[in-house]
Structures are given as structure tokens and as C-alpha cells.
Amino acid sequence: MRAILLSSGLAVICSLLGTRAAIGWFTRHGFGQPIRDDGPTTHHVKRGTPTMGGLVILASATTAYLLGTFATGRQPSASAWLLLLLFVGCGVIGFLDDFIKVYTQNNQGLTSRAKMAGQTVVALTFGVLATQLFADENGVLPASQHISTTHDWGIKLPLVVVLLVIWFIVTATSNGANLADGADGLLAGTSAMVFGAYMFVAFWQNGHGCAPGGPTATGAQCYEVRDPLDLAVLSASIAAACIGFLWWNAKPAQIIMGDVGSLAIGGALAGLAIMSRTELLMAVIGGLFVMETMSVLLQMSYFKLTRRLTGTGRRIFRIAPIHHHFEHLGWDEVNVVIRFWIIAGLCVVAGLAIFYADWLG
């Protein structure tokens, strides 16, 4: 608990102060955000707003976790390093995308193939390491070869299938978070809630582990998770860093997170789901990201289908992802963000309720 409190406190302070410094530095060096022309017209005033603020979230959360861990007399675990691999690895891909956009002053950064190639390398590297190496003294690996909701279930899957599942989770979650980063404060506020939920999940698992001699070692409801305390500390650090960043990112945003932040957040969320054995539960806890992604997929599919059938492509939404649709309907951006935060909060509550009900069950 001391590590969680210390790391989260350091993360929010570093993020608050670091983001303020980043705003000045990025402004002086011309790191301004280009804006998509087909987006809501109210967003055009954001052109030139300092971007790549996600670098501060990355640095604050990572530094706070390491300082909090060492200060409490512990060493970073294998699970923590693997989570940082996803967090930083996806962030690097986002940084390259952002840098190209800023350098060319065009909203087109990395090509979709290049971005997907980078995410694939990071995801598969994580998958191989997490499922094949770093077993603890009880033989528990950071990731299992089963599908899980709150516990592993079903048959053990072949390694190639597991790697495909991990690849899908990492790419889908990082891209889902990226799609949610389109309104001031939307992703930062949602991420604070989602990672706060995972802090609770991992901390609960730490107190109810299956290790011999543990508090529930003989109980049927114990959790076989490697290093849950480290997952809780990192979750708290990322949540706190998002809160500190939100101070400056709330409307009117003085800095934009950029792909470096959104892809990193999505990658870290995927890693938490995989290593805490809650892959399917993540779809509930992170339900807002699922909603944003599904709106884009439905829009693209319906447009292609109607164009093939009628020769004229039609749309379900005025624009996707779905939060932009409501802005096109005339909703103020603040109203959209607050209402989507409410949806995100309800998803988090539902996910935690499922997690706890399974324990009682």
C-alpha cells in the first residue's frame, strides 16, 4: 500500500509540473497539433495547440513507479518490466506518428501499415516473453495460455493462437484508446478511471493470491497472478499521471496528449488485462474504448456495403468516432466529454461489480 500511495503521489506531482513545463517548451519549438479538416468545425481553433503531451504521462508514471518501488525497499518485477515494455513501446510508435505530423504540419503521420507493423512487433515481443519466460518460484508466468475473465478457463491454447490473441488485444486496445483521444480531456479522464479500477483489481488479487502460505492459498477463489502488487502500483501511477495531465488538458486544452500518449495508454491497459487474467473483463471496464472502436468499424462497414449495393456509400453516424457525431449534432464539447465520462464510469463500476460478484460467487 505504501508503494501505491507514494508512486501515485509522485506521479500526479510530476505530471502537473511536467505538463506545465512541456506546454512552454513545445510552444517555443513550434510543436503544434494539425487538425483534420473533416472534423467538427469547433476543433479548428485547436490548430497549433502544443501536442505530444503524452510524453509527460509516460515519463511521470514510469519515474514514479520506479522511485516508489525502490523507496519501499522492493525491486521492479518481471511483470512490471513487461508492462513497461508495452507502455513505452506503444508510446514510441505514437511518438513517431506525432513527430511526422508536427514536422510536416499534416494530420497524416505514419501509414496504417507502418503503425500496425510497429504494434505487431511490440505485441509479439511481449507475448513471447510473457508466456515463455520469467516464471516465479511457484511456476506462475506473467501471462497464461488460457482465455480469462476473472480467472483462466477453458483448455490451454497453442502458443501461436495465444500470440494471435495477445496481438489482437494489444492492437485493438491501443487503437481504441487512440480513437477516444479526440475531445479535450476525454481520454485522460476516462483513463484515470480505468487504471484506477485496475489498481483495485490487482491490489485485491495481491491480497488473495494462490501462493503457498498465502491468505487464501487453500481457497477456491484465489488468484494465480504473478506480481499483482507491481501491477497495482503501475496502474496507480498511470492513473495519477493522467489526472495531473487532465488539469492542463481539460477544455480549453492547453496541450494535447497525441498518439504518444493514447497508444501508450492502450498498450498498458492491454498488458494489465493479460497479466491480471482479465482479458474479457477489460471489454467491460474499458467499455468506452469498445464503443468508440465499434462506431468506426460500423461506419466503415456500412459505407462499403451500401456503396457496393447502391453505388452510393451511406453513413450511420455523421462522423466517426462516435463522440464527434454528437458534436456534429450540436452538443457542446464539454457536454460530450462529461457524458462520455459518465458512460466510462458506469462501465468501470459494472466491471468491478462483475469482478467482485465472481469472488462472492
Order of alpha helices (4+ residues) and beta strands (2+ residues): alpha-alpha-alpha-alpha-beta-beta-alpha-alpha-alpha-alpha-alpha-alpha-alpha-alpha
